């Protein structure tokens, strides 16, 4: 039920974003974050997928750390590079001590193409410093659905022959495994996202 609630809340926020961040009144609680604040208990759905180096990565095993969870894929040439390079800039501003307690991880939206080898090469070519995850479509697609990504494939005229329409959520999950902040814009606004991340990681 908690997993279903997470998806419902995400979709509601996306549809009513203007209302969520509209003008405050005295009776409205103050959002301490620059992104959208989750309220109540919202445990992030647990999952285990294959990392770019072939090992298994489990969200549950990151308990005790703050996790930044994003969704991209290697053959995305529009919004995904914006997200990835924003994350890279954010990661580079963390201190060594902060990096010990904060985990960045990206899940592919295209498990049909993004094998561990493809992700490894792509990560190295872009000088990204965090883990990228994949797996079989049967393993990855349920994770995408749980986190409200819901990719829809379409034919295009590029040499790859297809692409995806999808939402762009990036989550900040606290050390207890609860979702605390959602950014649903690919432009993460580095300094503002960093503020949110440090508040959650305190």
FENJOSUL-V160248 format. One record per residue. N is the residue number from 0. PHI is phi in degrees with one decimal (999 if undefined). Layout:
BEGIN
N;PHI
N;PHI
END
This chain:
BEGIN
0;999
1;-63.5
2;-66.7
3;-63.8
4;-60.2
5;-60.4
6;-68.0
7;-63.5
8;-64.1
9;-61.2
10;-65.4
11;-63.3
12;-63.9
13;-62.0
14;-73.1
15;-115.4
16;-58.0
17;-60.0
18;-67.9
19;-68.4
20;-112.9
21;-71.9
22;-62.0
23;-82.1
24;-118.2
25;-61.7
26;-86.6
27;-91.0
28;-66.6
29;-84.3
30;-80.9
31;-75.8
32;-110.9
33;-82.5
34;-86.1
35;-83.6
36;-87.0
37;-76.0
38;-116.5
39;77.9
40;-87.1
41;-134.3
42;-59.6
43;-67.9
44;-57.2
45;-80.1
46;-156.4
47;-131.5
48;-134.7
49;-92.8
50;-82.9
51;-64.9
52;-95.7
53;92.7
54;-86.8
55;-85.5
56;-122.9
57;-122.0
58;-61.9
59;-61.0
60;-72.8
61;-90.4
62;-55.2
63;103.4
64;-118.6
65;-83.5
66;-120.0
67;-100.7
68;-114.3
69;-123.9
70;-134.9
71;-144.4
72;-155.4
73;-70.7
74;-100.5
75;-95.7
76;-116.0
77;-114.8
78;-80.6
79;-60.0
80;-60.9
81;-63.1
82;-62.3
83;-63.2
84;-73.9
85;-65.9
86;-61.3
87;-62.1
88;-66.3
89;-64.3
90;-60.1
91;-67.3
92;-90.4
93;-78.4
94;-75.5
95;-59.6
96;-65.8
97;-63.9
98;-64.4
99;-71.0
100;-113.5
101;-127.9
102;-113.0
103;-100.9
104;-151.0
105;-121.5
106;-106.7
107;-69.0
108;-92.3
109;-126.7
110;-66.9
111;-67.9
112;-114.2
113;-81.9
114;-75.1
115;-54.2
116;-64.5
117;-62.9
118;-65.1
119;-62.0
120;-64.1
121;-63.8
122;-63.5
123;-66.5
124;-63.8
125;-98.5
126;57.5
127;-80.5
128;-113.2
129;-131.1
130;-78.0
131;-117.3
132;-115.6
133;-148.1
134;159.1
135;-69.2
136;-55.0
137;-64.6
138;-88.5
139;-82.4
140;-57.6
141;-60.1
142;-65.7
143;-59.2
144;-65.9
145;-61.2
146;-98.8
147;74.0
148;-80.7
149;46.0
150;-70.0
151;-123.4
152;-76.7
153;-147.5
154;-79.2
155;-137.8
156;-100.0
157;-76.8
158;-67.7
159;-74.4
160;88.9
161;-159.1
162;-152.0
163;-136.4
164;-90.0
165;-161.6
166;-76.4
167;-124.5
168;-73.8
169;-125.9
170;-107.2
171;-111.1
172;-111.6
173;-81.7
174;-68.3
175;-89.8
176;88.4
177;-96.3
178;-70.4
179;-111.0
180;-140.0
181;-120.3
182;-112.2
183;-111.5
184;-114.1
185;-61.8
186;-83.0
187;-78.2
188;50.8
189;-48.3
190;-65.6
191;-70.9
192;-63.6
193;-62.2
194;-59.9
195;-60.2
196;-61.3
197;-70.7
198;-64.1
199;-64.8
200;-79.6
201;-61.4
END
